[in-house]
Amino acid sequence: MKAEERLRWYASFFEAVKVNGTYYSLPAYDTSPAWVERAPPGFQFTVKAYSLMTWHHPKAQGREDVGYRKLIFWQLLA
């Protein structure tokens, strides 16, 4: 079953899904809008925060200064 078909199939049974893959890597720019288009109206997505935002990513280790955290946060939102 293709990913597009799998989301539609899943949404026929459930009203929401938790997306874990976003913890490990950021999705492509057009990925999340495609999820919304494929899901029925009212379907909910809970997206796990990227590991660098939660400070569990190896690159975040030892970077405790507030300025660095703000910089990373805004880069991820851009």
Helices and strands as residue ranges (DSSP letters): H 3-11, E 16-19, H 21-24, H 31-38, E 44-47, H 51-54, G 58-60, H 66-77
